[in-house]
Amino acid sequence: MLDVLISIIALLVTLGILVTIHEFGHFWVARRCGVKVLRFSIGFGKAAKTWIGKDGVEYVIAPIPLGGYVKMLGQEDTTVTDTSSVPASQRQYSFACKPLWQRMAIVAAGPIANFLLAIFVFWLINISYGVSGIAPVVNSVIEDSVADRAGLRAGDEILAVDGAETIIWQQVTLQLLARLGETGDVTLTVDPADSNRPRDIRLPIDAWMGSETAPNPVNDLGIIQFEIPADIAGIVPGGAAEAAGLRAGDKIVSVDGRPIRGWTHWVEVIRANPELTLNVVVKRGGIDNVLLMQPARATLDDGTVIGSIGAYVEETTLAELLPPEMQRQVDYNVVSAIKPALYETWDKSLFVLDSVKKMVIGLISVKNINGPITIAQVAGETATYGLDVYLGFLALLSISLGVLNLLPIPVLDGGHLLYYAIEAVIRRPVPERIQAFGLQLGLLLISGIMVLAIYNDVNRLL
């Protein structure tokens, strides 16, 4: 119940911030352009709180935080502008009577406000936390994987992915995610462990992970970033580990002749072999010992059968496991933090736009469309990880909102901008009949996307 409560609160706070900033963008520019604002609403549904400000604007807070709106004089709640209902004395304050460039500026101000919020958040993260992470040095490569066949080796440091510099593993992952669904080659620029001369390694991909809903591109290529040592910290009494003679302090060396890379690999092997006898080599006191171990059968909530032995690893942090030279930290001041914030906002905007394009043409699965339930879960999780993680998620969501609102779909800001662009070309407003049809089409499309998002959310829960 506590996790659910945290998720709900995080969702309300996150969407509240994003919607308020977005609508404030429209509001602020409209006021600067001399347009009379009638109502500023955050949320949908019956108003929970309403008040009239000193500026004469009706401010509304509604209980469903999935959007909001700014109602202006001379603008109906549709794509059709109206001047006939505006008194002649008030038409100078009417949205419909403003020059085309001002109407476009007012409409574009909402998404722009979302981008500005992302820039500010990234800037704040940079000056408060800097950029920290683990150097992208390959721990090991899975035998006969794509990376192994291409010539990547343990100890190689990944300097760039497709020409984009990478100084921590997170940047490697993000650059690889940008290639989801594509066919061709991923180019890694690496500093080899056995040489001082960087070289390029080409990894072939084919419709790469297009159907995945939780892609892990680094692992899919066969690259192991880092591994917690497979050292046994303790044994659960009565389990298969105790029956086999495994002890605290043992170091797992191999299973059935296959070397064990680390704790994660060890767990994968155990889970994949329920009720099968395994030949396990452990190092104890500097001496290799052979144990015969039969993982017990266990069934997860979703019906999956796995192996279990009853052993656990010592809790530790990556900072404790990794030497200082493997840990990267870049600090910024209030000025130097601006440039990376701009770059990160730009790169993530292109990433979101490219992902939308790939979903439309079928390169990646539409199962990746997330609804409010998933957003609530992620918001709740990131809020518990720390302020910097939550702020990063907020910035990414703000960028997504900005990009999606600029899509040329009627009822979205991008649809309005499309009509205004046509108006600029033909020198007259788009006929009301066409705007009305576009509105119906846009509502149908947006409704369909929302239904799909909620369907995906429910499927993830089941």
CORWOUR-V938873 format. One record per residue. RES is the residue in one letter. PSI is psi as a letter, one per 30 degrees, with the letter a starting at -180 (NA if undefined). BURIAL is + if it has 9 or more other ideal C-beta (glycine too) atoms within 8 Angstrom, else -. D_FIRST is the distance of its C-alpha to the first C-alpha in Angstrom with 2 decimals. Layout:
BEGIN
{{RES PSI BURIAL D_FIRST} {RES PSI BURIAL D_FIRST}}
END
This chain:
BEGIN
{{M e - 0.00} {L e - 3.80} {D e - 5.44} {V e - 5.07} {L e - 6.14} {I e + 8.61} {S e + 9.83} {I e + 10.55} {I e + 12.27} {A e + 14.08} {L e + 15.24} {L e + 16.59} {V e + 18.30} {T e + 19.72} {L e + 21.09} {G e + 22.23} {I e + 24.28} {L e + 25.74} {V e + 26.72} {T e + 28.18} {I e + 30.25} {H e + 31.44} {E e + 32.55} {F e + 34.02} {G e + 36.21} {H e + 37.69} {F e + 38.02} {W e + 39.72} {V e + 42.26} {A e + 43.01} {R e + 43.90} {R f - 46.02} {C g + 47.85} {G g - 48.67} {V k + 46.48} {K j - 45.31} {V k + 41.53} {L e - 40.61} {R k + 36.81} {F j + 34.05} {S k + 30.76} {I j + 27.34} {G l + 25.13} {F l - 26.16} {G a - 26.17} {K k - 27.38} {A k + 27.80} {A e - 25.36} {K k - 27.88} {T k - 31.50} {W l - 34.28} {I k - 37.70} {G l - 38.42} {K f - 41.79} {D g - 42.58} {G g - 42.40} {V k + 39.36} {E j + 36.73} {Y k + 33.30} {V k + 30.33} {I j + 26.56} {A l + 24.91} {P f - 21.27} {I j - 21.23} {P h + 21.41} {L g - 23.01} {G a - 26.44} {G a + 28.99} {Y l - 32.75} {V j + 35.81} {K k + 38.41} {M l + 41.95} {L k + 45.27} {G g + 47.03} {Q j + 44.05} {E l - 42.55} {D h - 38.96} {T a - 40.53} {T f + 42.47} {V k + 45.68} {T l + 47.11} {D k + 49.07} {T f + 51.90} {S e - 53.67} {S f - 51.31} {V k + 51.64} {P k - 54.54} {A e - 57.26} {S f - 56.76} {Q f + 53.09} {R f + 53.56} {Q f - 53.85} {Y g + 50.18} {S k + 49.14} {F e + 47.07} {A f + 49.31} {C f + 52.42} {K l + 51.41} {P l - 53.00} {L e - 51.35} {W e - 50.39} {Q e + 48.55} {R e + 46.58} {M e + 45.66} {A e + 44.64} {I e + 42.38} {V e + 40.64} {A f + 40.33} {A f + 39.00} {G e + 35.39} {P e + 35.01} {I e + 37.17} {A e + 34.84} {N e + 31.98} {F e + 34.28} {L e + 35.29} {L e + 31.70} {A e + 31.24} {I e + 34.51} {F e + 33.54} {V e + 30.17} {F e + 31.95} {W e + 34.67} {L e + 32.26} {I e + 30.64} {N e + 34.18} {I f + 35.49} {S e - 32.44} {Y f - 31.60} {G a + 34.39} {V j + 34.10} {S l + 33.17} {G a + 32.74} {I k + 34.62} {A k + 38.15} {P i + 38.39} {V k + 40.55} {V k + 40.31} {N e + 39.34} {S l - 40.63} {V k + 41.37} {I k + 40.62} {E k - 43.94} {D g - 45.34} {S l + 42.52} {V e + 43.36} {A e + 43.36} {D e + 45.50} {R f - 48.07} {A f + 48.28} {G g - 49.20} {L k + 46.16} {R l + 46.23} {A k - 44.25} {G f + 44.88} {D k + 45.45} {E k + 43.77} {I j + 42.65} {L e + 44.28} {A l + 43.57} {V j + 42.15} {D h + 44.44} {G f - 46.10} {A k - 43.00} {E k - 42.83} {T k + 39.94} {I f + 39.52} {I l + 36.05} {W e + 34.26} {Q e - 31.76} {Q e + 34.81} {V e + 36.17} {T e + 33.02} {L e + 32.98} {Q e + 36.68} {L e + 36.31} {L f + 33.48} {A f + 36.02} {R g + 38.13} {L k + 35.68} {G f + 37.52} {E l + 40.91} {T k - 44.02} {G b - 46.37} {D k - 46.24} {V k + 43.79} {T j + 45.95} {L k + 44.85} {T j + 47.09} {V l + 46.95} {D j - 48.63} {P k + 49.75} {A f - 49.41} {D g - 53.10} {S l - 54.55} {N g - 54.54} {R j - 55.08} {P k - 52.05} {R l - 52.13} {D k - 50.37} {I k + 48.62} {R k + 48.02} {L j + 45.19} {P k - 45.71} {I l + 42.82} {D j - 42.92} {A h - 40.36} {W j + 38.09} {M h + 34.53} {G f + 34.74} {S f - 32.48} {E k - 29.80} {T f - 26.33} {A i - 25.37} {P k + 28.87} {N i - 29.84} {P e + 33.43} {V e + 34.48} {N e - 33.66} {D e + 35.11} {L f + 38.40} {G g + 38.40} {I k + 37.89} {I j + 36.04} {Q e + 34.98} {F l + 34.34} {E k + 33.28} {I k + 31.87} {P k - 34.66} {A i + 34.24} {D k + 34.70} {I k + 33.28} {A f - 31.59} {G l - 30.86} {I k + 31.07} {V k + 28.78} {P k - 31.12} {G g - 32.15} {G l + 31.24} {A e + 33.65} {A e + 34.10} {E e + 35.43} {A e - 37.62} {A f + 39.16} {G g - 39.99} {L k + 37.67} {R l - 37.35} {A k - 35.46} {G f - 37.47} {D k + 38.63} {K k + 38.80} {I k + 38.41} {V e + 41.52} {S l + 41.70} {V k + 40.75} {D h - 43.59} {G f - 45.64} {R k - 43.06} {P k - 42.24} {I k + 38.59} {R e + 37.69} {G a + 34.66} {W e + 31.39} {T e + 29.77} {H e + 32.95} {W e + 33.01} {V e - 29.52} {E e - 30.58} {V e + 33.70} {I e + 32.01} {R e + 29.39} {A f - 32.27} {N h + 34.43} {P k + 32.89} {E g - 35.60} {L k - 38.30} {T k - 40.48} {L k + 40.34} {N j + 43.05} {V k + 41.24} {V k + 43.26} {V k + 41.84} {K k + 43.59} {R j + 43.87} {G h - 46.18} {G g - 47.75} {I k - 48.67} {D k - 47.32} {N k + 46.23} {V k - 45.67} {L k + 42.91} {L j + 42.35} {M k + 38.64} {Q j + 37.02} {P k + 33.26} {A l + 31.46} {R k + 29.97} {A k + 26.17} {T k - 24.24} {L l - 21.08} {D e - 18.49} {D g - 20.61} {G f - 23.76} {T k - 25.27} {V k - 27.49} {I l + 27.79} {G k + 29.68} {S k + 28.28} {I f + 30.39} {G h + 28.25} {A l + 29.16} {Y l - 27.39} {V l + 28.50} {E k - 28.75} {E k - 26.12} {T l - 28.02} {T l - 28.15} {L e - 30.43} {A e - 32.30} {E e - 33.30} {L e + 34.29} {L k + 36.26} {P l - 39.59} {P e - 39.98} {E f - 42.09} {M f - 39.21} {Q k + 36.95} {R k + 37.65} {Q k - 37.14} {V k - 38.69} {D l - 38.67} {Y l + 39.67} {N a - 41.06} {V f - 40.53} {V e - 43.34} {S f - 42.94} {A f + 39.23} {I e + 40.24} {K e - 41.85} {P f + 39.03} {A e + 36.57} {L e + 38.94} {Y e - 39.39} {E e + 35.69} {T e + 35.05} {W e - 38.07} {D e + 37.21} {K e + 33.63} {S e + 35.00} {L e - 37.49} {F e + 34.87} {V e + 32.71} {L e + 35.91} {D e + 37.18} {S e + 33.95} {V e + 34.26} {K e - 37.90} {K e + 37.13} {M e + 34.66} {V e - 37.34} {I g - 40.07} {G g - 37.95} {L e + 37.97} {I l + 34.20} {S k + 31.72} {V f - 30.16} {K f - 26.99} {N f + 26.43} {I k + 25.85} {N k + 22.25} {G a + 20.54} {P f + 17.84} {I e + 14.96} {T e + 16.46} {I e + 17.32} {A e + 13.81} {Q e + 12.73} {V e + 15.92} {A e + 15.74} {G e + 12.39} {E e + 13.94} {T e + 17.25} {A e + 16.04} {T f - 14.93} {Y f - 18.29} {G l - 20.41} {L e - 22.06} {D e + 24.81} {V e + 22.65} {Y e + 20.67} {L e + 24.06} {G e + 25.53} {F e + 22.92} {L e + 23.55} {A e + 27.27} {L e + 27.09} {L e + 25.18} {S e + 27.78} {I e + 30.55} {S e + 29.21} {L e + 29.09} {G e + 32.61} {V e + 34.04} {L e + 32.63} {N f + 33.88} {L f + 37.32} {L k + 37.65} {P i - 40.58} {I k + 38.63} {P k + 39.56} {V f + 36.91} {L l + 35.83} {D e + 37.71} {G e + 39.48} {G e + 40.85} {H e + 42.33} {L e + 43.84} {L e + 45.35} {Y e + 47.05} {Y e + 48.35} {A e - 49.69} {I e + 51.54} {E e + 52.82} {A e - 54.17} {V e - 56.10} {I f - 57.49} {R g - 58.01} {R l - 56.43} {P l - 52.94} {V k - 51.53} {P k - 52.52} {E e - 50.02} {R e - 50.25} {I e - 49.00} {Q e + 46.24} {A e + 45.06} {F e - 45.08} {G e + 43.21} {L e + 40.56} {Q e - 40.02} {L e + 39.99} {G e + 37.52} {L e + 35.11} {L e - 35.38} {L e + 34.74} {I e + 31.74} {S e - 30.25} {G e - 30.84} {I e + 29.17} {M e + 26.03} {V e - 25.98} {L e + 26.51} {A e + 23.72} {I e + 21.16} {Y e - 22.73} {N e + 22.34} {D e + 18.64} {V e + 18.13} {N e - 20.47} {R f + 18.53} {L f - 15.43} {L NA - 17.76}}
END
